[in-house]
Amino acid sequence: MKKINRCDIFVFITLLMCACAHKSGHGERVMISSNYKSEGVQKENGRLDNYAKTIKRKGGKMEGPEIFRKYTSAVFMVFTSDGRNTYQGSGFFINNHGLAVSNYHVFKGTGIGIEEIKLAGSDVTYKVTDIIQKSIDRDFVIFKVNCDNTNYIPIATNKPKVGEKVFAIGSPRGLENTFSSGEVSQWRDQNLMQISALIDHGSSGGALINEYGEVIGITSGTFYDGSQANLNYAWSIDVIKSYITMKD
């Protein structure tokens, strides 16, 4: 049994930055955001006019089939390119006006304006029009897509506890909107959770959802060290909350 210390946490976070998107051989130069519009940013307080949705819990817990049926159209495939190669990750909507979230590493090093998303069960693609906010350290990007009336997953107000059931929707290996379930295995840092829900390359940026149908995390990485243990990781949705306005 290996003791987890602060050095181990640093290694976890470092590996997560390159673990899960269908990418390889990218340089360190960050190319996103400089030519995008930023109409959603309020200059006075640094928050966004674009808002994310929350919900007031009215019922009990939902089973997996109900969660998948309700939110499969809120999760999508992300396609990016560096001008030579095309890469695939995942993302999800957090309001019904095209405001969306994914991992930063899904977009890293890609060409401005080339990014597209594809909704499940449709051949139609939509352009990413605006990068709202991004973080290398917490591996998230908030962005706008040029579509409206989008299905979305409301944001959870509370963090899940170890042992709570979670559900992941993403597109590992390009297998569109794959559903998996598991538990929160442990919190490895304030905003980094270890989960047993299965994810793989291409799942990066997908939604991690609790039993109440609220998004609690952004699926981000897994380890391939020869171990048979089911070791997967997601960033808490809390990492984006300081950049958005929450509305019921």
HUVEN-V328003 format. One record per run of one state. SS is the DSSP state (@ for helix, = for strand, . for the rest). FROM is the first residue (numbers start at 1). TO is the last residue. Records with the same first field share a line. If there is no record, write none. Layout:
SS=FROM-TO, FROM-TO
This chain:
.=1-5, 17-40, 42-47, 49-50, 54-63, 82-85, 94-98, 103-103, 108-115, 120-124, 136-139, 146-154, 156-164, 171-171, 175-177, 190-191, 196-206, 210-214, 223-231, 244-244, 248-248
@=6-16, 64-74, 104-107, 172-174, 237-243
==41-41, 48-48, 51-53, 75-81, 86-93, 99-102, 116-119, 125-135, 140-145, 155-155, 165-170, 178-189, 192-195, 207-209, 215-222, 232-236, 245-247
